[in-house]
Amino acid sequence: MQSLVTLVLVLMPLFIGFAIPSNPTLTKIADNSLSYLVFIILGLIGIELAQVEGLGSQVGEIALYVTILSILTIGTGLFGLMLFDRLRPWHAKKPSVKSKEHRVSIRGSLTQVICVVIGFVIGYFLPASYMPPENTMTVMLMLLILLVGIGLKGSGITLKEVLLNKRGVEMSIIFTLSVLVGGLIFALMFSDVSWTKGMALASGLGWYSLSAIVMTDAYGAIWGSVALFNDLIREFFALIFIPVFMRKYPSAAVGLGGATSLDFTLPIIQQSGGLKVVPLAISFGFIINIVAPVLMVMFSALG
């Protein structure tokens, strides 16, 4: 029953966001608010992490988990899509008119890490009586999903357009299954990680703010931080390597960012692959944004 409630709490705001009539002003407000909300969420995760007893002795273990999980999830997803590119080649044409330049910048990712660190420092010195209420993260999760729904609706993308992009749908299926295999391998490597937990951790698919909240709620702040840094590492990796893979493996390049292919890494995708690749990235990213929360809640509820 609890898993059903959690799933409703995740999906209901998304549907509400889609149901709200869109207009440019509302979409802009939602996009701007989403950026600030992510910073607040990351700060709260840092505060919760600071409350974990004996954290210092577990830092090495957390680093090991993050390193292996990121290698497996990025590696399996990349392998699956590279194989797809080999079997079903698709070449993105370079734009006839040079598009606006977008420099690869990791400043945004570094800012997110800094937010967690600031939250940790605050949580370390903050008296217990001043700690955020117990349901704060749940409220933040619902607000996050609502703003994402409003943003997706306001982007002018229809579900029909997304699902009619056959390659985008195929990519999202291959990517998701490949990454889940990585999560399963991770579980097999550690006796204290069940197969459902391994797949839940892998199911963030690059959506670091959401995976951190859901995994913290399901398994505690330690595993929430593992999920967070696993997905942040994907973002770092994508920003650097999308241009490298785009020429020979366009599907793999688009899929590197996972859920961020719809927003944060989209400018890099456009710059590297041209305008033709943008609809593919939007279709793929849109589907991953819908699939990720469902899979995380489902697997974490199973155990």
Buried (B, 14 or more C-beta within 10 A) or exposed (E): EEBEEBBEBBBBBBEBBBEBEBEEEBBEBBBEBBEEBBBBBBBBBBBBBBBBEEBEEBEEEBEEBBEBBBBBBBBBBBBBBBBBBEEEEBEBEEBEEEEEEBEBEEEEBEEBBBBBEBBBBBBEEBEEEEBBEEEBBBEBBBBBBBBBBBBBBBBEBEEEBBEEBEBBBBBBBBBBEBBBBBBBBBBEEBEEBBBBBBBBBBBBBBBBBBBBBBBBBBBEBBBBBBBBBBBBBBBBBBBEBBBEBBEEBBBBBBBBBBBBBBBBBBBBBBBBBBBBBBBBBBBBBBBBBBBBBBBBBBBBBEE
